[in-house]
Amino acid sequence: MTSPTFDTQASVSKLRSAGIDEPAANSIVEVVSAATSPLVTRDMLATEIAGLKADMLTAMYRALWIQGAGIVAVIGGIIGITEVIG
């Protein structure tokens, strides 16, 4: 999963050009970086949801095949029993 990028160099340069001294600009950029690092982007969320959807579909198809095989086995057993009895 990719994380959002924050250009710290460009941010410090912008703050410096606005008149903020370098230590203060660096501190501001560090605070913003720390505050935004745990955020999730729309693309990250969409990728995660797509992966979960694929996993759920795989599990549903597997369950369908198992249930279908069970139904076929039960019907085969019933047919076998009726042939023996009848």
VEXBAGU-754102 format. One record per residue: chain; x negated, y negated, z of N, C-alpha, C in turn; residue number from 0; residue in one letter. Coordinates in nm, 4 decimals. Each point is the difference from the previous one (the first is absolute). Layout:
<recs>
REC  kette  nx  ny  nz  cax  cay  caz  cx  cy  cz  nr  rest
REC  A  X  Y  Z  X  Y  Z  X  Y  Z  NUM  a
...
</recs>
This chain:
<recs>
REC  kette  nx  ny  nz  cax  cay  caz  cx  cy  cz  nr  rest
REC  A  -0.0843  0.1163  0.0000  0.0843  -0.1163  0.0000  -0.0892  -0.1230  0.0000  0  m
REC  A  0.0296  -0.0928  -0.0866  -0.0797  -0.1212  -0.0067  0.0561  -0.1052  0.0936  1  t
REC  A  -0.0885  -0.0830  0.0515  0.0451  -0.1047  0.0910  -0.0064  -0.1354  -0.0704  2  s
REC  A  0.0785  -0.0947  0.0478  -0.0023  -0.1317  -0.0625  -0.1371  -0.0645  0.0186  3  p
REC  A  -0.0427  -0.0778  -0.0984  -0.1309  -0.0653  0.0086  0.0175  -0.1449  0.0401  4  t
REC  A  -0.0951  -0.0479  0.0754  -0.0013  -0.1378  0.0455  -0.1406  -0.0514  -0.0274  5  f
REC  A  -0.0120  -0.0942  -0.0903  -0.1306  -0.0525  -0.0397  -0.0497  -0.0969  0.1065  6  d
REC  A  -0.0836  0.0501  0.0894  -0.0483  -0.0822  0.1107  -0.0924  -0.1113  -0.0473  7  t
REC  A  -0.0829  0.0299  -0.0995  -0.0925  -0.1026  -0.0518  0.0784  -0.1192  -0.0564  8  q
REC  A  0.0994  0.0286  -0.0828  0.0799  -0.1073  -0.0599  0.0763  -0.0777  0.1066  9  a
REC  A  0.0469  0.0704  0.1015  0.0754  -0.0669  0.1069  -0.0894  -0.0936  0.0796  10  s
REC  A  -0.1189  0.0463  0.0321  -0.0946  -0.0862  0.0725  -0.0340  -0.1218  -0.0855  11  v
REC  A  -0.0224  0.0206  -0.1294  -0.0325  -0.1115  -0.0900  0.1135  -0.1024  -0.0045  12  s
REC  A  0.1245  0.0474  -0.0064  0.1147  -0.0917  -0.0021  0.0089  -0.0803  0.1297  13  k
REC  A  -0.0200  0.0679  0.1115  0.0054  -0.0690  0.1282  -0.1136  -0.1017  0.0112  14  l
REC  A  -0.1173  0.0369  -0.0479  -0.1150  -0.0914  0.0029  0.0277  -0.1226  -0.0869  15  r
REC  A  0.0593  0.0220  -0.1171  0.0282  -0.1128  -0.0890  0.1102  -0.0901  0.0556  16  s
REC  A  0.0792  0.0533  0.0939  0.1046  -0.0803  0.0633  -0.0538  -0.0770  0.1201  17  a
REC  A  -0.1310  0.0183  0.0289  -0.0605  -0.0781  0.1074  -0.0220  0.0745  0.1300  18  g
REC  A  0.0268  0.1284  0.0026  -0.0205  0.0776  0.1222  -0.1441  0.0491  0.0011  19  i
REC  A  -0.0658  -0.0101  0.1164  -0.1399  0.0431  0.0065  -0.0109  0.1511  -0.0119  20  d
REC  A  -0.1174  0.0492  -0.0341  -0.0187  0.1413  -0.0329  0.0356  0.0953  0.1141  21  e
REC  A  -0.0452  -0.0226  0.1245  0.0390  0.0937  0.1076  0.1520  0.0094  0.0188  22  p
REC  A  0.0681  -0.1144  -0.0072  0.1462  0.0017  0.0150  0.0654  0.0707  -0.1181  23  a
REC  A  -0.0502  -0.0240  -0.1212  0.0552  0.0654  -0.1188  -0.0168  0.1511  0.0090  24  a
REC  A  -0.1178  0.0437  0.0430  -0.0241  0.1442  0.0155  0.0927  0.0602  0.1056  25  n
REC  A  0.0205  -0.0714  0.1099  0.0894  0.0497  0.1056  0.1436  0.0114  -0.0496  26  s
REC  A  0.0456  -0.0989  -0.0729  0.1362  0.0030  -0.0541  0.0169  0.1190  -0.0947  27  i
REC  A  -0.0978  0.0204  -0.0864  0.0075  0.1107  -0.0959  -0.0018  0.1338  0.0725  28  v
REC  A  -0.0804  0.0128  0.1059  -0.0018  0.1245  0.0772  0.1358  0.0272  0.0643  29  e
REC  A  0.0622  -0.1042  0.0557  0.1316  0.0165  0.0631  0.1043  0.0421  -0.1036  30  v
REC  A  -0.0011  -0.0647  -0.1161  0.0962  0.0342  -0.1052  -0.0241  0.1418  -0.0496  31  v
REC  A  -0.1268  0.0381  -0.0162  -0.0320  0.1365  -0.0442  0.0507  0.1033  0.0991  32  s
REC  A  -0.0220  -0.0259  0.1280  0.0452  0.0939  0.1029  0.1520  0.0074  0.0055  33  a
REC  A  0.0661  -0.1133  -0.0222  0.1468  -0.0030  0.0082  0.0656  0.0670  -0.1196  34  a
REC  A  -0.0634  -0.0062  -0.1158  0.0627  0.0552  -0.1207  -0.0462  0.1405  -0.0335  35  t
REC  A  -0.0992  0.0530  0.0657  -0.0516  0.1329  -0.0364  0.1005  0.1132  0.0193  36  s
REC  A  0.0877  -0.0019  0.1018  0.0940  0.1121  0.0138  0.1249  -0.0120  -0.0867  37  p
REC  A  0.0114  -0.1055  -0.0810  0.1197  -0.0185  -0.0802  0.0045  0.0971  -0.1175  38  l
REC  A  0.1191  0.0363  -0.0390  0.0219  0.0932  -0.1106  0.0534  -0.0789  -0.1190  39  v
REC  A  -0.0548  0.0284  -0.1175  0.0492  -0.0670  -0.1200  0.1157  0.0789  -0.0593  40  t
REC  A  0.0721  -0.0637  -0.0883  0.1125  0.0652  -0.0677  -0.0481  0.1211  -0.0801  41  r
REC  A  -0.1157  -0.0140  -0.0659  -0.0548  0.1111  -0.0784  -0.0381  0.1185  0.0890  42  d
REC  A  -0.0590  -0.0292  0.1154  -0.0362  0.1072  0.0926  0.1252  0.0748  0.0461  43  m
REC  A  0.1039  -0.0737  0.0325  0.1249  0.0602  0.0455  0.0649  0.0819  -0.1105  44  l
REC  A  0.0007  -0.0524  -0.1223  0.0587  0.0730  -0.1131  -0.0751  0.1295  -0.0265  45  a
REC  A  -0.1321  -0.0038  0.0095  -0.0807  0.1208  -0.0202  0.0309  0.1037  0.1072  46  t
REC  A  0.0098  -0.0430  0.1234  0.0290  0.0914  0.1101  0.1396  0.0615  -0.0144  47  e
REC  A  0.0985  -0.0813  -0.0371  0.1365  0.0499  -0.0191  0.0054  0.0994  -0.1151  48  i
REC  A  -0.0716  -0.0286  -0.1088  -0.0028  0.0922  -0.1137  -0.0598  0.1345  0.0412  49  a
REC  A  -0.1043  -0.0029  0.0803  -0.0604  0.1242  0.0483  0.0953  0.0785  0.0884  50  g
REC  A  0.0702  -0.0692  0.0890  0.0971  0.0673  0.0868  0.1155  0.0582  -0.0813  51  l
REC  A  0.0436  -0.0732  -0.1024  0.1082  0.0482  -0.0852  -0.0422  0.1279  -0.0714  52  k
REC  A  -0.1218  0.0016  -0.0514  -0.0499  0.1199  -0.0677  -0.0089  0.1178  0.0967  53  a
REC  A  -0.0459  -0.0249  0.1219  -0.0077  0.1061  0.1002  0.1383  0.0546  0.0351  54  d
REC  A  0.0968  -0.0904  0.0138  0.1362  0.0435  0.0330  0.0610  0.0814  -0.1137  55  m
REC  A  -0.0212  -0.0436  -0.1247  0.0535  0.0756  -0.1135  -0.0625  0.1384  -0.0079  56  l
REC  A  -0.1291  0.0088  0.0246  -0.0677  0.1296  0.0002  0.0594  0.0914  0.1065  57  t
REC  A  0.0209  -0.0534  0.1190  0.0576  0.0797  0.1084  0.1429  0.0432  -0.0329  58  a
REC  A  0.0777  -0.0892  -0.0624  0.1381  0.0348  -0.0350  0.0042  0.1094  -0.1064  59  m
REC  A  -0.0861  -0.0110  -0.1021  -0.0025  0.1032  -0.1033  -0.0448  0.1341  0.0568  60  y
REC  A  -0.0976  -0.0022  0.0908  -0.0462  0.1235  0.0641  0.1142  0.0634  0.0788  61  r
REC  A  0.0733  -0.0820  0.0753  0.1128  0.0525  0.0777  0.1077  0.0561  -0.0923  62  a
REC  A  0.0249  -0.0664  -0.1121  0.0993  0.0475  -0.0960  -0.0391  0.1361  -0.0559  63  l
REC  A  -0.1267  0.0162  -0.0353  -0.0465  0.1291  -0.0517  0.0121  0.1103  0.1055  64  w
REC  A  -0.0347  -0.0306  0.1237  0.0104  0.0992  0.1071  0.1463  0.0385  0.0222  65  i
REC  A  0.0889  -0.0987  0.0021  0.1422  0.0294  0.0184  0.0543  0.0797  -0.1174  66  q
REC  A  -0.0410  -0.0362  -0.1210  0.0452  0.0738  -0.1181  -0.0461  0.1441  0.0035  67  g
REC  A  -0.1250  0.0207  0.0403  -0.0515  0.1364  0.0095  0.0757  0.0783  0.1070  68  a
REC  A  0.0333  -0.0662  0.1098  0.0764  0.0665  0.1060  0.1388  0.0386  -0.0474  69  g
REC  A  0.0655  -0.0885  -0.0743  0.1334  0.0300  -0.0527  -0.0056  0.1171  -0.0966  70  i
REC  A  -0.0989  0.0003  -0.0888  -0.0145  0.1110  -0.0952  -0.0246  0.1301  0.0742  71  v
REC  A  -0.0817  -0.0036  0.1048  -0.0283  0.1210  0.0774  0.1260  0.0520  0.0703  72  a
REC  A  0.0777  -0.0912  0.0562  0.1233  0.0404  0.0691  0.0997  0.0590  -0.0997  73  v
REC  A  0.0163  -0.0643  -0.1142  0.0927  0.0522  -0.1016  -0.0478  0.1367  -0.0487  74  i
REC  A  -0.1315  0.0131  -0.0207  -0.0535  0.1312  -0.0405  0.0257  0.1058  0.1048  75  g
REC  A  -0.0131  -0.0369  0.1269  0.0289  0.0945  0.1088  0.1444  0.0392  0.0039  76  g
REC  A  0.0881  -0.0965  -0.0189  0.1441  0.0297  0.0001  0.0354  0.0909  -0.1161  77  i
REC  A  -0.0548  -0.0273  -0.1184  0.0259  0.0857  -0.1168  -0.0528  0.1406  0.0250  78  i
REC  A  -0.1196  0.0100  0.0586  -0.0558  0.1304  0.0305  0.0845  0.0789  0.0981  79  g
REC  A  0.0499  -0.0668  0.1020  0.0839  0.0665  0.1010  0.1320  0.0437  -0.0617  80  i
REC  A  0.0602  -0.0863  -0.0837  0.1276  0.0377  -0.0603  -0.0158  0.1163  -0.0970  81  t
REC  A  -0.1141  0.0113  -0.0667  -0.0216  0.1134  -0.0904  -0.0165  0.1287  0.0784  82  e
REC  A  -0.0650  -0.0095  0.1154  -0.0172  0.1204  0.0833  0.1324  0.0427  0.0589  83  v
REC  A  0.0788  -0.0951  0.0463  0.1282  0.0300  0.0626  0.1009  0.0465  -0.1042  84  i
REC  A  0.0024  -0.0702  -0.1157  0.1039  0.0232  -0.0995  -0.0322  0.1121  -0.0872  85  g
</recs>
